[in-house]
Amino acid sequence: MKASFLDLRRRMREVLRALERNESVTILYHGKEKAVLHPVRGRQKAT
């Protein structure tokens, strides 16, 4: 999935759902790739 900084603000729910589906999210700034978010795998919840 690709998302701009504006998408992060307005559509964070969709970004989080993509991460839950184990998709990487590429962050764009002025149309250029700036970062890639990867889902964390195998991490346990703290009790």
C-alpha positions as CSV (number, residue, x, y, z in Angstrom):
1,M,0.0,0.0,0.0
2,K,1.1,3.5,-0.6
3,A,0.0,6.4,1.6
4,S,0.9,10.1,1.7
5,F,1.3,12.0,5.0
6,L,-2.2,13.4,4.5
7,D,-3.5,9.8,4.2
8,L,-1.9,9.0,7.5
9,R,-3.9,11.7,9.1
10,R,-7.2,11.1,7.4
11,R,-7.2,7.4,6.7
12,M,-5.1,5.9,9.5
13,R,-7.7,3.1,10.0
14,E,-7.0,1.9,6.4
15,V,-3.3,2.0,7.0
16,L,-3.6,0.0,10.2
17,R,-5.8,-2.6,8.4
18,A,-3.2,-3.0,5.7
19,L,-0.5,-3.6,8.4
20,E,-2.8,-6.2,10.0
21,R,-3.0,-8.0,6.7
22,N,0.9,-8.1,6.8
23,E,1.2,-5.6,4.0
24,S,4.0,-3.0,4.0
25,V,3.0,0.6,3.7
26,T,5.2,3.0,1.7
27,I,5.0,6.6,3.0
28,L,5.1,9.3,0.3
29,Y,6.1,13.0,0.7
30,H,5.5,15.2,-2.3
31,G,5.2,12.1,-4.4
32,K,8.5,10.6,-3.4
33,E,9.1,7.6,-1.2
34,K,10.3,8.6,2.3
35,A,9.7,5.6,4.5
36,V,8.3,2.0,4.6
37,L,6.3,0.7,7.5
38,H,6.5,-3.1,8.0
39,P,4.2,-5.1,10.3
40,V,5.7,-6.6,13.4
41,R,5.5,-10.3,13.3
42,G,5.6,-12.8,16.2
43,R,5.3,-10.2,18.8
44,Q,3.4,-11.0,22.0
45,K,1.2,-8.7,23.9
46,A,2.4,-7.5,27.3
47,T,0.4,-8.6,30.3
